[in-house]
Amino acid sequence: MKKFLLQLFTWWHGQTLGTRFHTWRNGTFVGKDDEGNMYYEGGTDSEGRARRWVIYNGVSEATRIPPGWYGWMHHRVDTPPPAEDYKPREWQKPHEPNHTGTWKAYRPKGSVLRPGDRPHVTGDYDAWTPGG
């Protein structure tokens, strides 16, 4: 019952009932990535290309799509990663979630959440003041 209510009222935990119905009716399963996200293809978009979509395993966050699948989703390549035996490059880093709002977020010197003095202005910028 909980899963049904989540699919009925939320979109950020995988798929809604509308997405489930659309996928059942029009989608062809293409593959699954290491995080459990499932990729589908079916129908055509306004440009005549195959429509592609992902059903996230957990929270819907676009940065969770690996590089190989990203290329396929955005029509950069026609072959999905499982069909081409995709291997990530050595410079491609593993996924790291967005840290905004967490203790891992970037906080420059002098910000409210990081004590210390702000760097001094170099003089090449004049701050605007009212009436000045």
Long-range contacts (C-beta under 8 A, 24 or more apart in sequence): 11-60, 12-59, 12-60, 13-58, 13-59, 13-60, 14-55, 14-56, 14-57, 14-58, 14-60, 15-55, 15-56, 19-53, 19-55, 23-53, 23-55, 26-51, 27-53, 30-72, 30-80, 30-82, 31-69, 31-80, 31-81, 31-82, 31-83, 33-65, 33-66, 33-69, 33-81, 34-66, 35-64, 35-66, 35-95, 37-64, 37-65, 37-69, 39-69, 39-72, 39-73, 39-80, 49-75, 61-97, 61-98, 63-95, 63-97, 63-98, 64-95, 64-97, 66-95, 67-92
